[in-house]
Amino acid sequence: MGVIEATREGCAFLYEEGEYHSSGSGVIGGNAGRDTPYGRVARTTVEFGPGGQFRSESQSVTGMQSTLSSGGGVDSDMPAWVDEQIVSLGEMLARGRYVGESSFIGQPSLRYEMRTEGGSSSSGAAGSLFVFDYVVDNPFIRMEHQYAVLPDGSVQLERQWATSAFGVEGCGREGEAARSTGDAVAVEIGRNASDVHDDLVESIDAGCALVLTMEYNSVPQTDRMEGGDARDLLSWFVAIAGLANPENANGDDSAMGVPGGEYTYAGEAELFGLPAVRFEHSEVRASESGLTNYLNVWEFVRENPLLSRATVYGALLPDGAPGMVHRQGVSSLATDCGS
């Protein structure tokens, strides 16, 4: 298949798996017997050398517990591991009946369902409902949701499992035009940010104060800074503008609590009444209520990228409505040199 051929050409393979349980009962990784929700997401990247030879594997794990096991990851025998995934996909497809179109992590999907009688849940369930979603363009990206069906017909989420990323990255022809456009915009944003930074620092070095307005969840707050504090803050704003460029090692997205990950160009926008550009990064994380798809959005004023806004949206999988989690931005920035 295409994934194997791509790894033989030196492409990296990206695999992300997440799970959620409404209680810790029966969960591996030292959490068995807990009554609190348990959730984790493991993101694995596998690097290959010439001819598809396994070179290295790296994994990051996030979740609601302070200590989480790393999970299964990806076997170094890539062809055999992919064969196992094909078998797993086939077995999963055979478990339900098609009920219609759906959406999984923002991608067109197909949904299957299966019901069983008799519940093992302590909630007194009369049965279980299993819901399966498969992304149309890549069915390996899929999710299973298990609900307890209560006597009154309502359902209660008990467990989720998802493969939210499955494929190669950093190579291939697909999307090259879009990446090329995004890269060009990222370079422009970085250059413009540096130019604005240099002009402002020149004024600060001459004794002027930096006056800025930051917005936290749309509530503005104006501050005045001078000297080294002002220069340090401007440098940080330049680093934020650099996060859109994967080649920039100094990009910093920690302000929004967003893990590392490449933002992709998402088109033109308008910010604070000025022409702007938009970059996005999507990820799945575990929350108290279940696996949640987070969309992280950065917008930059094109001519002055130090004016920017970061917004995080979250939607519970599979069918939660997106809602704003957090927003902050810099809406004005100028120097005051007095009379």
Disulfide bonds with the S-S distance in Angstrom:
Cys11-Cys171 1.93
Cys208-Cys337 1.87
